[in-house]
Amino acid sequence: MTNYNFTHRVQDVPNSGIGFMMRYASKYDDVVSLGQGTPLFPTPSFIYDELYKKSKSDPTIGQYSSAKIEKELKNLIVKNIEKKYNFTPDLSEIYLTVGGIGGLFAALMAFVEKDDEVIYFDPSYPLHLSQIYLTQGKPVFVSLIEKKGWQIDLEKLEKSITPKTKVIILTNPNNPTGTVLSEQEVKKIAEIVLKHNLILILDEAYEFLTYEKKLFSPLKLPELRNNIVLCKSFSKEFAMTGWRIGYVYSHKEIVSKISNVHTYFAISPATTSMIAVITALSDPRGDKAMQEFKEKFTESRKAICERLDKLPKLFSYHKPDGAYYIFAKYLNFKMDSFEFAKKLIDEAKVITIPGSTGGPSGEGHIRMSFAADTKLIHQAFDRIDRFAQKYGQK
Ligand SMILES: Cc1ncc(COP(=O)(O)O)c(C=O)c1O
């Protein structure tokens, strides 16, 4: 073996179980995926059509982005923020990023140094964890309370803050548990953030997707805004996971530091993706498409819950209030979640994600994405039913 001298940063970073499972399943042709959290619908066709038209009239769209295009998109984001969060940010407070993930990484790089502590709600999105390790910060796991529908343990949160705590990273609605915070919980978190002068990195990739419960964003609290880095994604709401574009909203001083990181690893998101999002945000068909996706996710949520309800010996779960995941506890199988997820791939030909990738409290669970039409959900569950039958769990 060649003796490379890698940094600790890259040696210590855990691999995301999501990629592992997708690769593990690739040896089979006939697998049904409830794995990766990508809407299995195509990007709305008018977005491609408009982009193609634009390519005919503007030969620069294959080049690095221009200030003009960035400004046009940022102006639309300002309007979108006004609509969603009821305030008007300045253009200097918006920064365009390579997906939500680009903003999250740049924000962590801007605030976290070696051994700084980052509060990580457990379980949540595994890529946050990997990013914390890349900054050489230390994740402090604050477990969500499963028996209360994966609520945040506010007492534990308060007790977990130390002089080394720099950041709380919050995903609302949460991936994988679908937890949506109440206004009261958000206010309590805000109190803690302000009391200890922390930064709240707020991942609202699924902000558009709540069901019966309404989202109360921490951004609704003006006194908190100087301490927030909002990381938003266009991936989910417009079925654009492959276009790799999102944005950050934060105080302009924070934005300038985020720019110092993001510019030097990515320069900017792709110009073509900026144009695609300009179309999605400015054309009424964008909003319509998003509403249609939402209706589909709502139907799929109903379908997956009905199928799970028929398998009480195999799984227990809480109905998610937001996002498009079920975080199910598997019963009567004494193995870790990687082994169980691999077993489901090998024997049922269904891809799910091991719960432990989201943090230690996720052990004993699997994440199932229902970002697909109901036909795929039924196809997956017909297979899972047969699996349950084989083990006498039906
Ligand atoms: C909570 C959360 N944040 C961020 C991302 C990444 O989003 P993007 O595709 O915009 O980078 C995902 C993707 O699944 C996610 O679930």
The ligand as an ORCA input file, in Angstrom:
! r2SCAN-3c Opt
* xyz 0 1
  C     -31.826     17.588      5.863
  C     -31.100     17.707      4.578
  N     -30.284     18.737      4.401
  C     -29.600     18.899      3.259
  C     -29.703     17.982      2.247
  C     -28.902     18.171      1.006
  O     -29.601     18.975      0.143
  P     -28.981     19.471     -1.224
  O     -29.337     18.473     -2.261
  O     -29.646     20.778     -1.456
  O     -27.525     19.613     -1.040
  C     -30.541     16.881      2.383
  C     -30.651     15.879      1.319
  O     -31.200     14.827      1.459
  C     -31.261     16.741      3.581
  O     -32.080     15.715      3.782
*
